[in-house]
């Protein structure tokens, strides 16, 4: 994992400020060794013209939104990037950023990075960075399920255009948006970018492995106490006091984020069956699953799991536990799958013993 190239997926709904953010990031000295793939919706892309970067590492996919029909394009593009890098036809980039169209569900991109054998040999998923508009974010979440999913699966949430929040009413709207994002994705840090300005270190090295620390980022990744706090303070109504917005289409009522904590070591075969049953019956609604497991046969080496819908990344075994706490912790981000269904399936397979509700 330490020698593979980290890939960050930059997503966010139309007009959220992704291109402005990316343009500013690419001016930062710390981004000099970054390759960028920009995906455009439609036959002719324009956003790449707005990204100021004089580098041959800029590649545009113009075959439509990143979905099942263009996964082959993505695979070919990343393969070509690797070959050109190996032949020294382009600079020796050490990081890759994929900017999606605002209409994209990020899941197919994650699927591709996790399942293509060639890509897995050279690249690793670092994390998902989702951009949310401070001014229009609430209305976008109300009206577009894609925006809700983008926010729910993020490892980092970047709120843009906060410089436009200048009056008390706008400030209350921003507070409501922050509270809503906290409910949708309790463990993801929420960062503010004024006019697209943000430090790269705040966005990257967010995933399974951080080379600068030589360890998995599971403690920040999971943060089960964040899910406990979110559940206790927000409940399922998602009201947050902003009655001035009629929630006739509140998509995030269907999206849940929760952490299941298991006290006892887990039987590997039983957990494999749990995963097979879950993805076989509810795979489409598993937006993201990530966790650290205490497997009975290897108690001194925690297993790190990561799944998106029907696809699970191969298990990564850590050399040691990152803390004294050896309980298994699994975060589920789901659409229309209640926590009780997950717990009943675990209990029916005799997996671990759930701790107090998180």
N, C-alpha and C positions, 0 to 999 in steps of 0.2 A: 504493500500500500504506500510505503514511503517514497517509492520511485515512480509511481504513476502520477499522471497530471491531474490535479484537482479541477473539476468542472462545476461552475456555479451557474444556476439557471436564474436569470433575471426576468421576472414576470410582473404583471400588473395590468389593470384594465386600460382601455383606450383613454388617452389623455391624462393618465396618472402622473406622467413625468419621467418615464423610464429612459427616454432618449437623452433628456437633459441630465439626468443622473449619470448615465453611462458616459456622456461626453465629458462631464467634469471629472469622473473617475479616471478616464484615460489620459487626462492631463497630469495626473499625479505621478511623481517619480516612481512610486512603489508599484505602478501598473505597467512599467515599461516592458515587462516580459510576459504580457498578456495577449492571447489571441482572442478574437471576438467573432462569433457567428451571429448574424442578424437575420431573423426570419421575418418576412413581410407577408401580409395578407393580400392576395391578388397577384396579378401577373407583373405589375410594375411596382417596385418598392421605392419609397422616397426617404424613409427615415435615415437610411445609411448616409444620405447626403448631409444630414444635420450633425453627424458625429465627426468631429474634427480629429482625425488621426491619420498621419502620413505613414502608413505601414502596409506591407503586403499581407499582414495577418488579418485583414478585414475581409470577411467572406459573407456574401448575402445568399440566402435561400429564397428564391422567388416563386416557389411552386405551391404556395398556399399556406394556410395555417399549419402549425406543427401538430399533425394528427396522424392517424393510422396510414393515410394515403401517402404521406411524405416521410415516413420513418426511414425508408431507403435512402432518400436524399440526405438526411441527417447522418446516417451511417457512412455514406460515401464521402460526405464533406469532412467528417472527422477522420476517416481513414486517409483521405488525401492530405489533410493537414499533418498527420503523423508522418506520412511518407516524405513530404516536402521538408519537414523538420529534420528527419533522419538524413536526408540528402543535403542538408544545409542550404536548401533553396530559399528558405525563409528563416528568420531569427529563431533561436532556440527558446521558444516560449515555455514558461513554467506554469501557466495558469490559462484556463479557457473559460470564457463567459459566453453563454448562449442567451441572447435576448429574444423572447418570444413575442409574437403578435399579441395585442391586448385582448383578442378574442380567444386565446388559447387556454385549454385545460392543460396544466403542466404535466399531468400524469403520463401521457404517451412519451414525452421526452425522458422522464424518469425511467419508464419501462425500457426504453431503448438503451439508455446508459447502463442499466442493471442487467440486461439479458443478452445483448450482443456479445459473442465470445471475443471477437477482435477488439471491440471497444474496451471490454473489461480488462484486456491485457495491457492497455496503455493509459486508460483514463479511469478516474473514480469520481463518483458524485460527492461534491463537497457540501452543497446545500442549495436551498431555494431562497432567493431574495425577492420579496413581493413589495411593490410600490403601491401606496394608497394615497389618493388625493385628499388633503385635509378639507377642501372646500366641497367637493362633490362625492366624497367617499361614502357617506351614508346613503345617498340616493342611488349610487352605483350598486352598493350591496343589496339594497332593497329590490332592485330591478333586474339584476343579472347574477344567476347562480354561478357563472364562471368566476366572477369576482370574489364570491364567497369561498369557493374552492381554492382560488389562488391564495387568499389570506389564510385559510385553514391549514394548508400544507407547508407554509413558509417556515424557514429556520430563522429568518430575520424579516421584520416588517419595517419598511421605511415610509414614514408619513411625509409627503412633500407639500409644498405651497403653504407651509405654516406662516410664512411672512405675510400672507393675505388675511390672516386672522387678526383683525384689528379692533373689533368692537365686542362688547359683552355677549351679544347673541351668537356671534361666530365662535367666541371662546367656549360657550356652552355646547355648541355643535361639535367642536373639537373634543371636548371632554366626553361627550356621548359616543363619538367615534372611537376614542381610546378605550372606553369601557366595553364597547361592542367587540373590538378586536381582542381585548383581554379575554372575553368569554369564548370567542371563536378559537383562539390560539394562545392559551395561557402561558406557555413556556417560551414563546418567541420574544426576544427583545424588541421593543418598539422604539425606533430611532427617528429623529427628525432631521430632514435635509432641507435647508433653506436655499432656494434657487439651485437645487441639485448638488449642493456642497456637502460632502461627507467623507470621512477618512476610510480608505479601503480596509484597514485593519478591523473596522467595526462590522464589516460585511462578510469577510472571507474567513477561511479556516473554521467553518461552522459545522462540519460534518463528523463522520466517524473517526477521522484521524487528523490530528494537527501536527505536522512535522516539526513545528517549533517547540512543541512540548512532548513529542514522542508518546502521545497517549490518546485514547479516545476521549471525545468531548461529551461523554455520556452524562456527567453530572449536570452540565448546563443544558444538555440535549433533552433530558427527561424532566428534571425539576418537579417531581410529583407533588411537592407541596404547593406549587403554583396551580395545579389542577384542583387540589383540595380547596384552596382559597377561592378560586373562581367559582367552583360549584356552590360553596357556602354563601358567597356574596351576591351571585347573580341569578342562581336558579335557572329555570327554563323559560321564564317569560321574556327575557332580553328586553326589558322595557327601558331601563336606565334613565327614566325621567324625561325623555324627549317626546312628549305627547304631541308636539306640533308636526310630527311626521306620521301620516297614516300608514300603518304597516300592513297593507293589504297583500303584500307579496314578500314577506319576510323569509327569505330563503334560509337564513341561518337558524331558524327554528328547527330545521331538519338536520343541521350539522352539529355534532357533539365532539368534544375533546375530553378524554378522561384517562386516568392512569390506574392500572390494576397492579397492586403490589402483592406478591406471593411470598409467604414466610418460609415455606419448605422447599428443598431442592426439587427440581423438575425432572421427570423421566423424559429422555430425549425422544423416544418413539411416541409416547403419548402426546408430546407437544407437536411433533410432526403431523400426527393425525388431526390434532386441533387445527393446525394451519390449513391442512387439506380440506377439512370440512368447512371451515370458515370461508376460504376463497371459492370453494365449489358452490356454496349456497348464497354467499353475500358479497362476492368479490368486487362487483362493480361499486358497491357502497363503502368499501374500505379505502378511504382517501389516502390514509397513510398509517403505517404501524411501525413503531420503533421501540427497541427495548434492550435491556441487559438481563441475561438469564443465568441463574445458578443451576447448571446441569449436574445431576447427581453423579454421573460418571467422571466429571472433571470439575470438582468443587473449587479448585484453586485457579481455574482459568475461566473467567466469565465469557459467555457467548453474547455477541452483539448482533441483533437482528434488525432488518429494515425491509419493509414491504410497501408496495403501492398497488392497490387493487388486487389483480390476480397474480402479481409478480413479487417474489421475495428474493432479495439479494442473497448470495451465498453467505453462510454464517461466518463472521469474523471472530476469531478467538484472541482475546487479550492475554498478555503475559501475566497480568496480575489484576486484582480488583482495584479500582481507583479510590476506594475508601474502605473503611471497616464494615460498612453496611453491605451484607452479602445477600440481601433479599432480591428476588427477581422483580423488575419493574418494567411494565409494558405500557406504552402510550398508544392509545387508539384514537384516530381522528376519523369519524365515520359520518355517513349520511343515512339517516333513518335506521340506524342500528343502536338500540338502547344498550347501556352498560349492562343491564340485567341479563340480556341475551348472551353477551360474552361470558359473564360470570357463570351462568348456568351451563354453558358448554364446557368451560374449564372444570367446573365441579363434576359434571357428568363423566368426564374422562379421568377424574381423580388427579388432577394436576394441582400440585402445591396446596397451600392453604391461604386463602385471601386474608390480608391484614384488614384492619379497620378501614372503612370506606375512605378513599382518597378523593 
